[in-house]
Amino acid sequence: MTALRNQAYAACQGHQITPLDKIINHLLTDLRAGRTKVMNEEVLATDRLERSAGRLEQAIADRISAVEKSAAKRVESLESEVNSLKSRLNSLQAEKNALATALEDAQVEYRVLENVTDTVRDRLDETIGRLREALSA
């Protein structure tokens, strides 16, 4: 626009009149140059945006991959721990069964000893009773 004003001013000063088609062509050239500059800026901005989007997509993909790897390691660790706990559980169940059998055996022995004790007590009571009778007579 400044160039157009300068041309108009110069034309008025020297009374030269530039043909209208030259002025229009000059304006169109200026507009095209400006539009090209704007288009170049748009292309650059679009390119930067696409590169940024690409970096963002890559960062997301990297993060997802890292999370998946971490999750896989954690799952593997937990599976190992579960297997270890299952083994420990089986061992403890076997120990419990052995202790239950030992307890049952001890209870049977206790009942046998209780019967023997009762029998001995009864015999002692009888013997003491007979000794009293013998001593009293």
Rosetta blueprint (number, residue, H / E / L):
1 M L
2 T H
3 A H
4 L H
5 R H
6 N H
7 Q H
8 A H
9 Y H
10 A H
11 A H
12 C H
13 Q H
14 G H
15 H L
16 Q L
17 I L
18 T L
19 P L
20 L H
21 D H
22 K H
23 I H
24 I H
25 N H
26 H H
27 L H
28 L H
29 T H
30 D H
31 L H
32 R H
33 A H
34 G H
35 R H
36 T H
37 K H
38 V H
39 M H
40 N H
41 E H
42 E H
43 V H
44 L H
45 A H
46 T H
47 D H
48 R H
49 L H
50 E H
51 R H
52 S H
53 A H
54 G H
55 R H
56 L H
57 E H
58 Q H
59 A H
60 I H
61 A H
62 D H
63 R H
64 I H
65 S H
66 A H
67 V H
68 E H
69 K H
70 S H
71 A H
72 A H
73 K H
74 R H
75 V H
76 E H
77 S H
78 L H
79 E H
80 S H
81 E H
82 V H
83 N H
84 S H
85 L H
86 K H
87 S H
88 R H
89 L H
90 N H
91 S H
92 L H
93 Q H
94 A H
95 E H
96 K H
97 N H
98 A H
99 L H
100 A H
101 T H
102 A H
103 L H
104 E H
105 D H
106 A H
107 Q H
108 V H
109 E H
110 Y H
111 R H
112 V H
113 L H
114 E H
115 N H
116 V H
117 T H
118 D H
119 T H
120 V H
121 R H
122 D H
123 R H
124 L H
125 D H
126 E H
127 T H
128 I H
129 G H
130 R H
131 L H
132 R H
133 E H
134 A H
135 L H
136 S H
137 A L
